[in-house]
Amino acid sequence: MMNWLEYRTELMGRIGELGKLGPDTLAGYQTLSRAGQKTGHLDARTRELIALAVAVSIRCDGCITVHTGEALKHGARREEIAEALGVAVALNAGAAMVYSARVMDAVSAHGVPASAP
């Protein structure tokens, strides 16, 4: 498995380098990242749990390492993280079912008849 703490340190260094080369890109990202915090509708712990579920869904290791640390910092428990990840698993399986139905629709559009029961 990965050394997540070391990876996070290395990642932040590389993002810092990228920020020096493209400061407007980094500033724009930071603005997007802070936007949700301003409404106050969700607390930081809940936002981080959502971020972890999304990180799994989009398969982003950098997101996983950053948002794991943030979720824990804001008081998320292991059990809450596992539950949020369970939602990601369920939704990804659901999305696979929805897109599988779309594939079957595309097959039908090619004139392939449905199989008889």
mmCIF file of the C-alpha atoms, coordinates in Angstrom:
data_MODEL
# 
_entry.id   MODEL 
# 
loop_
_atom_site.group_PDB 
_atom_site.id 
_atom_site.type_symbol 
_atom_site.label_atom_id 
_atom_site.label_alt_id 
_atom_site.label_comp_id 
_atom_site.label_asym_id 
_atom_site.label_entity_id 
_atom_site.label_seq_id 
_atom_site.pdbx_PDB_ins_code 
_atom_site.Cartn_x 
_atom_site.Cartn_y 
_atom_site.Cartn_z 
_atom_site.occupancy 
_atom_site.B_iso_or_equiv 
_atom_site.pdbx_formal_charge 
_atom_site.auth_seq_id 
_atom_site.auth_comp_id 
_atom_site.auth_asym_id 
_atom_site.auth_atom_id 
_atom_site.pdbx_PDB_model_num 
ATOM 1   C CA . MET A 1 1   ? 0.000   0.000   0.000   1.00 0.00 ? 1   MET A CA 1 
ATOM 2   C CA . MET A 1 2   ? 0.960   3.611   -0.356  1.00 0.00 ? 2   MET A CA 1 
ATOM 3   C CA . ASN A 1 3   ? 2.673   5.827   2.213   1.00 0.00 ? 3   ASN A CA 1 
ATOM 4   C CA . TRP A 1 4   ? -0.115  8.404   2.174   1.00 0.00 ? 4   TRP A CA 1 
ATOM 5   C CA . LEU A 1 5   ? 1.553   10.950  4.432   1.00 0.00 ? 5   LEU A CA 1 
ATOM 6   C CA . GLU A 1 6   ? 4.738   11.002  2.378   1.00 0.00 ? 6   GLU A CA 1 
ATOM 7   C CA . TYR A 1 7   ? 2.711   11.159  -0.832  1.00 0.00 ? 7   TYR A CA 1 
ATOM 8   C CA . ARG A 1 8   ? 0.720   14.139  0.490   1.00 0.00 ? 8   ARG A CA 1 
ATOM 9   C CA . THR A 1 9   ? 3.929   16.031  1.278   1.00 0.00 ? 9   THR A CA 1 
ATOM 10  C CA . GLU A 1 10  ? 5.356   15.310  -2.187  1.00 0.00 ? 10  GLU A CA 1 
ATOM 11  C CA . LEU A 1 11  ? 2.073   16.215  -3.851  1.00 0.00 ? 11  LEU A CA 1 
ATOM 12  C CA . MET A 1 12  ? 1.814   19.552  -2.061  1.00 0.00 ? 12  MET A CA 1 
ATOM 13  C CA . GLY A 1 13  ? 5.366   20.351  -3.183  1.00 0.00 ? 13  GLY A CA 1 
ATOM 14  C CA . ARG A 1 14  ? 4.515   19.620  -6.815  1.00 0.00 ? 14  ARG A CA 1 
ATOM 15  C CA . ILE A 1 15  ? 1.310   21.624  -6.618  1.00 0.00 ? 15  ILE A CA 1 
ATOM 16  C CA . GLY A 1 16  ? 3.344   24.494  -5.160  1.00 0.00 ? 16  GLY A CA 1 
ATOM 17  C CA . GLU A 1 17  ? 5.679   24.299  -8.156  1.00 0.00 ? 17  GLU A CA 1 
ATOM 18  C CA . LEU A 1 18  ? 2.707   24.274  -10.501 1.00 0.00 ? 18  LEU A CA 1 
ATOM 19  C CA . GLY A 1 19  ? 1.273   27.272  -8.648  1.00 0.00 ? 19  GLY A CA 1 
ATOM 20  C CA . LYS A 1 20  ? 4.455   29.244  -9.277  1.00 0.00 ? 20  LYS A CA 1 
ATOM 21  C CA . LEU A 1 21  ? 4.272   28.456  -12.990 1.00 0.00 ? 21  LEU A CA 1 
ATOM 22  C CA . GLY A 1 22  ? 0.538   29.161  -13.260 1.00 0.00 ? 22  GLY A CA 1 
ATOM 23  C CA . PRO A 1 23  ? -0.570  31.272  -10.308 1.00 0.00 ? 23  PRO A CA 1 
ATOM 24  C CA . ASP A 1 24  ? -3.963  32.119  -11.809 1.00 0.00 ? 24  ASP A CA 1 
ATOM 25  C CA . THR A 1 25  ? -4.792  28.437  -12.209 1.00 0.00 ? 25  THR A CA 1 
ATOM 26  C CA . LEU A 1 26  ? -3.950  27.772  -8.573  1.00 0.00 ? 26  LEU A CA 1 
ATOM 27  C CA . ALA A 1 27  ? -5.882  30.843  -7.430  1.00 0.00 ? 27  ALA A CA 1 
ATOM 28  C CA . GLY A 1 28  ? -8.910  29.757  -9.438  1.00 0.00 ? 28  GLY A CA 1 
ATOM 29  C CA . TYR A 1 29  ? -8.780  26.288  -7.909  1.00 0.00 ? 29  TYR A CA 1 
ATOM 30  C CA . GLN A 1 30  ? -8.502  27.751  -4.417  1.00 0.00 ? 30  GLN A CA 1 
ATOM 31  C CA . THR A 1 31  ? -11.516 29.981  -5.063  1.00 0.00 ? 31  THR A CA 1 
ATOM 32  C CA . LEU A 1 32  ? -13.569 26.948  -6.127  1.00 0.00 ? 32  LEU A CA 1 
ATOM 33  C CA . SER A 1 33  ? -12.377 24.972  -3.117  1.00 0.00 ? 33  SER A CA 1 
ATOM 34  C CA . ARG A 1 34  ? -13.396 27.702  -0.659  1.00 0.00 ? 34  ARG A CA 1 
ATOM 35  C CA . ALA A 1 35  ? -16.738 28.528  -2.299  1.00 0.00 ? 35  ALA A CA 1 
ATOM 36  C CA . GLY A 1 36  ? -18.728 25.864  -0.457  1.00 0.00 ? 36  GLY A CA 1 
ATOM 37  C CA . GLN A 1 37  ? -17.344 26.896  2.905   1.00 0.00 ? 37  GLN A CA 1 
ATOM 38  C CA . LYS A 1 38  ? -18.900 30.341  2.616   1.00 0.00 ? 38  LYS A CA 1 
ATOM 39  C CA . THR A 1 39  ? -22.531 29.218  2.613   1.00 0.00 ? 39  THR A CA 1 
ATOM 40  C CA . GLY A 1 40  ? -22.328 27.523  5.991   1.00 0.00 ? 40  GLY A CA 1 
ATOM 41  C CA . HIS A 1 41  ? -25.033 24.990  5.091   1.00 0.00 ? 41  HIS A CA 1 
ATOM 42  C CA . LEU A 1 42  ? -22.720 22.014  5.636   1.00 0.00 ? 42  LEU A CA 1 
ATOM 43  C CA . ASP A 1 43  ? -20.061 21.724  8.290   1.00 0.00 ? 43  ASP A CA 1 
ATOM 44  C CA . ALA A 1 44  ? -16.450 21.018  7.361   1.00 0.00 ? 44  ALA A CA 1 
ATOM 45  C CA . ARG A 1 45  ? -16.635 17.381  8.476   1.00 0.00 ? 45  ARG A CA 1 
ATOM 46  C CA . THR A 1 46  ? -19.623 16.679  6.218   1.00 0.00 ? 46  THR A CA 1 
ATOM 47  C CA . ARG A 1 47  ? -17.973 18.426  3.255   1.00 0.00 ? 47  ARG A CA 1 
ATOM 48  C CA . GLU A 1 48  ? -14.844 16.320  3.745   1.00 0.00 ? 48  GLU A CA 1 
ATOM 49  C CA . LEU A 1 49  ? -16.864 13.086  3.934   1.00 0.00 ? 49  LEU A CA 1 
ATOM 50  C CA . ILE A 1 50  ? -18.513 14.027  0.645   1.00 0.00 ? 50  ILE A CA 1 
ATOM 51  C CA . ALA A 1 51  ? -15.099 14.862  -0.806  1.00 0.00 ? 51  ALA A CA 1 
ATOM 52  C CA . LEU A 1 52  ? -13.827 11.389  0.129   1.00 0.00 ? 52  LEU A CA 1 
ATOM 53  C CA . ALA A 1 53  ? -16.784 9.697   -1.556  1.00 0.00 ? 53  ALA A CA 1 
ATOM 54  C CA . VAL A 1 54  ? -16.172 11.768  -4.678  1.00 0.00 ? 54  VAL A CA 1 
ATOM 55  C CA . ALA A 1 55  ? -12.411 11.082  -4.515  1.00 0.00 ? 55  ALA A CA 1 
ATOM 56  C CA . VAL A 1 56  ? -13.122 7.357   -4.638  1.00 0.00 ? 56  VAL A CA 1 
ATOM 57  C CA . SER A 1 57  ? -15.600 7.825   -7.476  1.00 0.00 ? 57  SER A CA 1 
ATOM 58  C CA . ILE A 1 58  ? -13.133 9.745   -9.629  1.00 0.00 ? 58  ILE A CA 1 
ATOM 59  C CA . ARG A 1 59  ? -10.146 7.629   -8.512  1.00 0.00 ? 59  ARG A CA 1 
ATOM 60  C CA . CYS A 1 60  ? -8.016  10.564  -7.342  1.00 0.00 ? 60  CYS A CA 1 
ATOM 61  C CA . ASP A 1 61  ? -5.185  9.515   -5.005  1.00 0.00 ? 61  ASP A CA 1 
ATOM 62  C CA . GLY A 1 62  ? -4.253  13.135  -4.344  1.00 0.00 ? 62  GLY A CA 1 
ATOM 63  C CA . CYS A 1 63  ? -7.834  13.894  -3.341  1.00 0.00 ? 63  CYS A CA 1 
ATOM 64  C CA . ILE A 1 64  ? -7.850  10.835  -1.068  1.00 0.00 ? 64  ILE A CA 1 
ATOM 65  C CA . THR A 1 65  ? -4.728  11.839  0.827   1.00 0.00 ? 65  THR A CA 1 
ATOM 66  C CA . VAL A 1 66  ? -5.718  15.486  1.230   1.00 0.00 ? 66  VAL A CA 1 
ATOM 67  C CA . HIS A 1 67  ? -9.354  14.909  2.177   1.00 0.00 ? 67  HIS A CA 1 
ATOM 68  C CA . THR A 1 68  ? -8.593  11.988  4.520   1.00 0.00 ? 68  THR A CA 1 
ATOM 69  C CA . GLY A 1 69  ? -6.384  14.293  6.562   1.00 0.00 ? 69  GLY A CA 1 
ATOM 70  C CA . GLU A 1 70  ? -8.965  17.072  6.465   1.00 0.00 ? 70  GLU A CA 1 
ATOM 71  C CA . ALA A 1 71  ? -11.843 14.769  7.419   1.00 0.00 ? 71  ALA A CA 1 
ATOM 72  C CA . LEU A 1 72  ? -9.896  13.465  10.410  1.00 0.00 ? 72  LEU A CA 1 
ATOM 73  C CA . LYS A 1 73  ? -8.866  16.993  11.389  1.00 0.00 ? 73  LYS A CA 1 
ATOM 74  C CA . HIS A 1 74  ? -12.541 17.986  11.443  1.00 0.00 ? 74  HIS A CA 1 
ATOM 75  C CA . GLY A 1 75  ? -13.491 15.058  13.674  1.00 0.00 ? 75  GLY A CA 1 
ATOM 76  C CA . ALA A 1 76  ? -14.655 12.408  11.226  1.00 0.00 ? 76  ALA A CA 1 
ATOM 77  C CA . ARG A 1 77  ? -14.535 8.942   12.714  1.00 0.00 ? 77  ARG A CA 1 
ATOM 78  C CA . ARG A 1 78  ? -13.405 5.798   10.886  1.00 0.00 ? 78  ARG A CA 1 
ATOM 79  C CA . GLU A 1 79  ? -17.007 4.522   10.902  1.00 0.00 ? 79  GLU A CA 1 
ATOM 80  C CA . GLU A 1 80  ? -18.323 7.730   9.304   1.00 0.00 ? 80  GLU A CA 1 
ATOM 81  C CA . ILE A 1 81  ? -15.659 7.577   6.625   1.00 0.00 ? 81  ILE A CA 1 
ATOM 82  C CA . ALA A 1 82  ? -16.553 3.935   5.909   1.00 0.00 ? 82  ALA A CA 1 
ATOM 83  C CA . GLU A 1 83  ? -20.242 4.879   5.610   1.00 0.00 ? 83  GLU A CA 1 
ATOM 84  C CA . ALA A 1 84  ? -19.462 7.714   3.188   1.00 0.00 ? 84  ALA A CA 1 
ATOM 85  C CA . LEU A 1 85  ? -17.357 5.306   1.131   1.00 0.00 ? 85  LEU A CA 1 
ATOM 86  C CA . GLY A 1 86  ? -20.246 2.843   1.154   1.00 0.00 ? 86  GLY A CA 1 
ATOM 87  C CA . VAL A 1 87  ? -22.386 5.519   -0.492  1.00 0.00 ? 87  VAL A CA 1 
ATOM 88  C CA . ALA A 1 88  ? -19.689 5.946   -3.160  1.00 0.00 ? 88  ALA A CA 1 
ATOM 89  C CA . VAL A 1 89  ? -19.620 2.199   -3.806  1.00 0.00 ? 89  VAL A CA 1 
ATOM 90  C CA . ALA A 1 90  ? -23.421 2.035   -4.073  1.00 0.00 ? 90  ALA A CA 1 
ATOM 91  C CA . LEU A 1 91  ? -23.609 5.021   -6.401  1.00 0.00 ? 91  LEU A CA 1 
ATOM 92  C CA . ASN A 1 92  ? -20.823 3.759   -8.612  1.00 0.00 ? 92  ASN A CA 1 
ATOM 93  C CA . ALA A 1 93  ? -22.558 0.406   -8.921  1.00 0.00 ? 93  ALA A CA 1 
ATOM 94  C CA . GLY A 1 94  ? -25.800 2.265   -9.636  1.00 0.00 ? 94  GLY A CA 1 
ATOM 95  C CA . ALA A 1 95  ? -24.074 4.384   -12.252 1.00 0.00 ? 95  ALA A CA 1 
ATOM 96  C CA . ALA A 1 96  ? -22.726 1.216   -13.859 1.00 0.00 ? 96  ALA A CA 1 
ATOM 97  C CA . MET A 1 97  ? -26.280 -0.131  -14.022 1.00 0.00 ? 97  MET A CA 1 
ATOM 98  C CA . VAL A 1 98  ? -27.603 3.100   -15.575 1.00 0.00 ? 98  VAL A CA 1 
ATOM 99  C CA . TYR A 1 99  ? -24.814 3.193   -18.161 1.00 0.00 ? 99  TYR A CA 1 
ATOM 100 C CA . SER A 1 100 ? -25.257 -0.510  -18.853 1.00 0.00 ? 100 SER A CA 1 
ATOM 101 C CA . ALA A 1 101 ? -28.884 0.274   -19.733 1.00 0.00 ? 101 ALA A CA 1 
ATOM 102 C CA . ARG A 1 102 ? -27.592 3.014   -22.047 1.00 0.00 ? 102 ARG A CA 1 
ATOM 103 C CA . VAL A 1 103 ? -25.312 0.497   -23.788 1.00 0.00 ? 103 VAL A CA 1 
ATOM 104 C CA . MET A 1 104 ? -28.250 -1.841  -24.310 1.00 0.00 ? 104 MET A CA 1 
ATOM 105 C CA . ASP A 1 105 ? -30.222 1.101   -25.747 1.00 0.00 ? 105 ASP A CA 1 
ATOM 106 C CA . ALA A 1 106 ? -27.337 1.785   -28.139 1.00 0.00 ? 106 ALA A CA 1 
ATOM 107 C CA . VAL A 1 107 ? -27.337 -1.889  -29.157 1.00 0.00 ? 107 VAL A CA 1 
ATOM 108 C CA . SER A 1 108 ? -31.067 -1.598  -29.919 1.00 0.00 ? 108 SER A CA 1 
ATOM 109 C CA . ALA A 1 109 ? -30.404 1.564   -31.950 1.00 0.00 ? 109 ALA A CA 1 
ATOM 110 C CA . HIS A 1 110 ? -28.170 -0.574  -34.185 1.00 0.00 ? 110 HIS A CA 1 
ATOM 111 C CA . GLY A 1 111 ? -31.182 -2.754  -34.959 1.00 0.00 ? 111 GLY A CA 1 
ATOM 112 C CA . VAL A 1 112 ? -30.251 -5.727  -32.795 1.00 0.00 ? 112 VAL A CA 1 
ATOM 113 C CA . PRO A 1 113 ? -33.512 -7.164  -31.455 1.00 0.00 ? 113 PRO A CA 1 
ATOM 114 C CA . ALA A 1 114 ? -34.009 -7.974  -27.799 1.00 0.00 ? 114 ALA A CA 1 
ATOM 115 C CA . SER A 1 115 ? -33.612 -11.631 -26.910 1.00 0.00 ? 115 SER A CA 1 
ATOM 116 C CA . ALA A 1 116 ? -36.787 -13.591 -26.338 1.00 0.00 ? 116 ALA A CA 1 
ATOM 117 C CA . PRO A 1 117 ? -37.383 -14.645 -22.721 1.00 0.00 ? 117 PRO A CA 1 
# 
